[in-house]
Structure formats: C-alpha cells, structure tokens
C-alpha cells in the first residue's frame, strides 16, 4: 500500500471540532503540514544526537544512576513547566510559546557543547533541554491537530509523527558516524552537541516560518491546569502515556550504555530498525483506529514494547538488535497517536493545548520515575556481581509494560471508541 493510499484510507464520516461535518476529501497534507513535518524532523534529529548523553556523563566520571538522576531532574523541570504550559498556549497562542521553547532548545544544546565537568551546569542545561522539548512537542502537535477536522486528528498526528522516525534514524546514524570518525575524548561531544545546536537553529527558523501571520483568539476563560484536569480527567490513558516514558528511558538513555558495555558498537542499527518499523506500521495502520478502536491499539502497542525489551535483554551481537527494534517500533507506532488523540480529545478545542500538555506530561512522569530507578537497578546488580546488569533492567521494564497492559485492559474492556466503525465480515 502506498503512503498516499494509506493516509487517505477509508474513514467514517466525522464532525469537525466546531460540530460541522468534515469533508472526507479535505486535503490536510498541505504546505503547513509539510513545514511542520520538516521542523519536527530537525528537532527529533537533534534530540537523537543527544541519545549519547549517558556516554557524556560516563566520560565526565558519573555512574548509571548519576545519569538517571540528571535525566530525572530534567523531567521534573519539564513537568513543572507543564503546570503553566497549557495555560500559556491557550492564553497567548502557539507562535509565541513555540518560538520561545525553540530558542531555549538552541541555548541548551549550545550549553552542552561547553560542559567540561559534572557540576550544576549540566543539570541546568538538562532542565532547559527537557523544558524546551516539552514546549516544542506540545506546540507542534497542538498546531498540526488544530489545522484538521476532529475525526482526522489521530491520522494526522500519526503521519506528522512519522517525521520523528526519519529524524531518529538520521540523528542516531549521524551520532554513530561522529563517534567513529573522531578520536575518543571531549572533541566527540563538542562535535555531537554542536551538530545538535545547528539543527536546533533550523528548527527555530521553521517554527517561525510556519506560524508567520497567525493570530490567536484568547478564550474568555483560561482555567489553571488542575481545574481542567479535574473537569476533563483523561483516565487510565495516563498509564499508557507513562509506559511510553519508560520505553523512552530504555531506548534513549540506557541502550547506548548496554551496546557499549557489551561491545555491540553504536545504536544506529537499533534506531534504524525501530524507525523503519514504526514508519511502516504508522502508514499501514492509518485506518486501524476506525477499524479496531484506539484502546485495542494501545494494548497492542504495550505488547510490542514488552516483547522488544525482553529480546533486548539477550542481545549479544549487533544484528541481534534488529528484531527487538522492530517490536519496539511497532509499539511506538500504535501507542503515540492513540494516546495523544484519546487523552487530548476529551478537552474542548479552546483548551486542547492544556489537554495535549497533560497527556505528554505523563510521558515525562514515566521518564522521571523510570530513569533513576533503572539506573539504580543496573548499578545495584553490578555491585552484587551480576554478570550482565542490563538483563534485569530490560526484564523489569518489560514486566512494567505487561502489568500496565493488564490494568489498561481491565479498565477499558467495556469502553467504546467513537472512531471505531463496524467492518463487514471478510473485509
């Protein structure tokens, strides 16, 4: 199936956010979409270069738990910013917040270039980095989903997110190349984060171009995030969002340490398989939300992560990373658009910024909880003489995905999804 056919797959009649029937032939893949697509590609590519952040901490003399603690501090900063981020988006509009977060992204990456020791600067830079990622990802997703009818939000969020898979492939491969062609030492990290800074500048420019001339109509009321959470609580979907955060901790923080410790080479092979799998399944599953329902897709996505993490525990060669990468990519492809659209869809359009912020915030909660916990588990197993401390770490993350899947199934087994439609037998 071609991408064009997949993204225009048959879907049921839907209503736009204002209640007006949406045309099934409306072209949502226009100049705005592709500018956002390019911007997201550059941001994720820059972020993928920082997947070797754990290597920087180790180079500076830190432990696995130190890495987890720095990541946790950054996530706490991002979560704190989310207390105000949604309200700011609703009040002042996407352009101002998006450009501000993009500028902070540039400053944070540039700060990483100059870090020479483990001190307060690395913590401050990581906080700025995490806060900027939170702001940029929320603003980008909010902007793109507000350009389309309500019934096509899951589809467009998914295809917009495909740019992230491409960015992850390019960024991880570029990171491996930088480490391969440069001598070990501080120069590797200066080049690595210097490249990330350049991509951050490109992202800032694209975000300004895509929002040029946009106006914003401020809602009559902009309630605080806690009031909106009580009024439109997304329910058990937040557990699935937290498990997305656990997967991020495994894939973007500790995977590079595992491949280095086991002598498997870089992380490029894993992320190539991960992103190609996620991209292909994202395109192939364009109509799955209406066929099977998003709750079922979330259960399938959690299963993909669980299987992938179990397989990672036993990888002993570079090519062994391919199958778990395919499983994790499958999980990501189904989880992200389903979680975001279900979680934010319960909020009125004028408060969709807060809704998106809350859902993505629980992903960061998952990172903040799991990163130091998994780092502590690795260090503790190593101290107690476990031959390969990464095995229990991967098994623990897989178990958490299984437990979350069981809880989610029990909570939603009788739930319905308004996007789901009946499919004739044999279709």
N, C-alpha and C positions, 0 to 999 in steps of 0.2 A: 504493500500500500504506500502510495506516495505521501509526502508531507502535506501537499495541497489537499488531497482527498481526505487525509486523516483529520486535519484541522477544520475541515468543512463537513465532517461526518454528520449523518442524520441526527437531529436532536428534536425533542418535543417543543411545541410552542411555549414560549415563556413570556413573562412580563418584565419590562424594564423596571428600574428602581423607582420610577415615578408612577408605576402602575399601567403604563401604556404598553400594549402588545409589541414585542420586539420582532423585527423582521428577521427571519432565519437566513436571509441572504445578505444582511448588512455586512459590509466589508470592515472588519475590525483590524485587519492586518495592513495598516496604512503607514504613512510616514512617521507618525507619532509612535506607533508600536515598534518600528524598526530602529528608531533613535533610542528608545528605551531599551531595546534588545542590545544594541551596541554598548550603551552605557553600562548595563548590568554585566555584559561580557568583560569589560575592562575592570570593573570593580571586583568581580569574582576572580579574575586572573591575578590581580594584585593580592587579593586575600590568599589565593593558593600559594603564592610565593612565600607567604608567612607561615605555611604549614610546617616549615622547618624552625619555627620559633623554639620548640623544645631543644633542638640542636644548639641554638644560641645560648639558652640557659645552661646547658651542659658544658658548653665551651667556656662560659664565664664561671664555672665551678659549682653550679646548682645541681640538685638531685631531681628525680622524677616528681617527688612531692612538691619541691620548690616550684617546678613548672606548673603543677596543678594549682598551687596557691596563687601564683601570678595570674593564671587564667581565671581563677575564681574571683579575685579582686576586680579584674576587668569586667566580668559578668555582673558582679554586684553593682559596679558603676553603671553598666548598661541598664540593669533593672531599675536602678534609682532614676535614671533619665526617663525611663518609660512611665514613671509616675506623672510626668508632665508632657511627654512627647505627644501622646494622642490629643490632649487638650490643646497643645500648641498648634498641631496640624489642623484641628477643627477650627481654631480661632484665627490663625494667620495664613493658612493655606499651605499648599505643598511647596511652592517655589522657594519661599524664604527658609523653611526648615531643611529642605533638601540641599540647597546650596550651602547652608551653614554646616550641616553634617559632612558634606563633601570636602569643605575646607579643613575641618578638623581631621578628616581622613588623611589629607595631604600632610598636615603638621605631624600627625602621629607616625606615619611611615618615615618621614624625614628624621624624626627623633630617634627611631630605631637605628638609623644609619650611624648616628654618633655615639651610641651606647658602648662603653668600654668595660663596665663592671656592673655587678649586681648591687644596685642601690635604688633609691626612691624614684629615679628617672624611669627605670624600666617598668615599674608599677604604674607610674603616671601615664607613660606612653601607652601601656596596655589598656588602661581605663579609657583614654581618649580614643584608642583604636576601636574598642568594643562599643563605646557610645556612638561613634561615627557609623559603624556597621549597622547598629540598631536603627539609627536615624535614616540612613540611606536605603536600607532594605525595606523599611516600613513605608517611607515616602514613595519609593519606586513602585511597590506593589499597590499602594493606595492609588497612585496616579493612574496606573495602567488599568486597574479594575474599574475605576470611575469613568473610563472612556467607553465602556461597553455595556450592553443590556445585562440585567441581573442574571438571566439564565445562561449567559456565556462566560461568566466570571471564572468558573473552575477551569474551563477550556483555555481561556486567555492567560490566566495565572500560570497554568501548566506550560504553555508554549513560550511565554515570557521567561519562565524559569529555565527553559532549555538553553538559553544563552549562558546560564551559570554553569551548565555541564561542559559546554565548549570552553568557557574560561577556566574551569578547573583542570581540564586536560592540558591546555596550553600553559597555564601557570605552573602546574606540577612538573611538566616536562622541562620548562624553562629553568625551574629551580634545580632539577637534576643536572641539567647542562651546565649551569653556573658552578655547581659543586664539582663537576667532573673536569672542567677546563681551568679552574683556578686552584692555586695551592691552598692547603688547609690553613686556616687562621682567620684573623679579623677581616681580611680582604674579601673573603667569601660572603660574609654577612653584609659588608658595605655595598657590594655589587647587588646582592639579593634584594636588600631593602631599598637600594637606590632605584632598581627597576620597578619595585612596587610603588615608589613615590611618583615615578613618571606616569604609570598607569593611573594613579590617583588624580594627577593633574588632568589627564584626558577625561576621566570620569566627571570631574568638576565642570569642565568645559561643556560636555554633552548634556549634563543636567541643566545647565543654564540655557542651552540652545532649545531643549525640548520644552521648557516651561516659559520661553520668551513670550511675552504678551498675555500670559494667563492672568485672569482676575480671580478673585475669591470673594464669595458672599458669606460673611460670617454668620453662623447660626444665632438665633435670638438668645439662646442659652447655651453655654459651654460647660456642662457639669464636670466635676472632678472625676478622675478615673474610677475611684472607689464607688461613687454613686452609680456610674454606668455599669460597673461590674455587678453590683447588687441587682440592678434593673434588668440587665441582659446577660447574666452569667452563662458562659458557653458550655458549662457542664463537663462531662467526662472527657471531652475533646482535649482539655488541657493536659490530661495524662499522656495522650498520644503526642502532643507537642513537646512534652518533657522528654519523651523517649527519642524524639528527633535530636534533642540536645545531647543525650547520651551517645548517640551514634556520631555526632559531630566531635565529641571529646575523643572517641576511639579513633576516628578516621583522620582528624586534622591535628591532633595533639600527640597521641602515643604511638600511632602507626609508624611514624618516622623513626622513633626510638627502637621499636621492635625490629624494623628492617636493618637498622644499623647494628644492633646487638647480635642479630643472627647472621649478619654478613650477607644480606639478600640484595644489597645495592640500594637504589633510590626508591621513591614512592611513585614514580611516574607510571610504572606498569599497572599498579593498583588503580590509580585515578583514571588512566586511560580506559581500562575495563569498566570501572564504576560509571564514568560519564557516558561512554558509548551505550552501555546497558540502560542507564537512566534516560538518555535521549531517545533511544529506540522505543522503550516501553512508554515513555511520555507521549510519543507520537501515536503508537499503536493503541494506547488506552484513552485516546481523545474522547471516545463516546462511552467509555466504561461507566462513568459516573451515572449516566442516564439509564444504562442497561442493568447494572448491578447495585447501584447505590454507593454513596461515599463511605458509609460505615463499613461495608464489606471490603472496600478498597483499603481502608485503614488497617483492618485485620490482616489482609494480605501483605501490606507494607511492613507491618511489625514482624510478620513471619520471615520476610526476606532479610531483615536486619538480624534476627536471631540466628538464622542459618548461616549467614555470612560471617558473623562474629565467631561462631563455633568453628567454622572452617579456617579462619584466620589463626586460631589458637595452634593449629598444627601445620602451618606453612613452613617449609624448610628449604624452599628454592624460589627463585624469582617467579617462575611460571606458575607456582602454586597459588600466587596471589590472584590469578585471573578469575577462578570460579567464585571465591568469596566476593570479589569486586563486582561480578555480575549480579550476585544475590543482593548485595547492599545497594547497588544502583537501582535494581528493581524496587526495593523497598522505598528508596528516596522518591522515585518517580511517582509512586502512588500516594505516598504519605503527604508530601508538601502541599500540592494543590487542594487535596481533600481536607486537610486540617485547616488550612488558611480560609478556604471558602466556607466551610461549615462553621468555624469559630467566629469569623467576622460577619457572616451573613445574618446572624441574629441581631445585629445592630442596625439602626436606621442609617440611611445613606449619609445624613449630615454628621453622624458620629462614627462613620466607618473607619476614620483614622484611629480613633481610640480602640475600636474593635480589633483592627489589624495589629495595633501595638500590643494589646493584651495577649493575643494568641502567640505572636512571635516572642513576647516576653517570657512565656512559659517554656519556650525552647531554650532560652538563656538560663532559666531556672534549672533545667536539666543539665546544661553545661556546668553551671556554678556548683551543683551538688555532686555531679559525677567526676569532674576533672580532679579535684583533690582526693576524692575517695579512691578512684582508680590508681592515681599516683601513689597514694599511701599503700594500697594493696600490692603494687609492684615492689616498692621499697621494703615492705614487711616480709614478703615472700623471699626476696633476695637476702635479707638479713638472717632468715631462718634456713638458708641453704637450699632453697628450691632451685633446681637446675635451670629452669626457664620460667621466670616470674611473670612472663606475659601470658602464659597459658591460663592461670586462674583469673587474670584480669579480663581476658576475652570471654571466658566462660561466665564470669559474673555479669558482664554486660549483656550477654545473650540471655541469661536467666531473667534479667530485669525486663527484657523485651517480651519474653514468654508470659511472665506474670502480668505485665501491663496489658497484653493481648487478652488474657483470660478475664481480667477485670472489665476491659472495654466491651468484650462480647457479652458478658452478663448484664452490663448496664444498658446496652443498646439492642439486645436481641429482639425486642418488640418495637423498636423505633422505626420510623419511616423516613424516607428522604424524598423531598419534593421534586428532586431532579430525576428520580428513578421512574422509568416507564416500563410497562409490560412488553415483553418481546415474544412474538409468536413462536410456537414450538418449531424447532428445526431451523430457526434463523441463525 
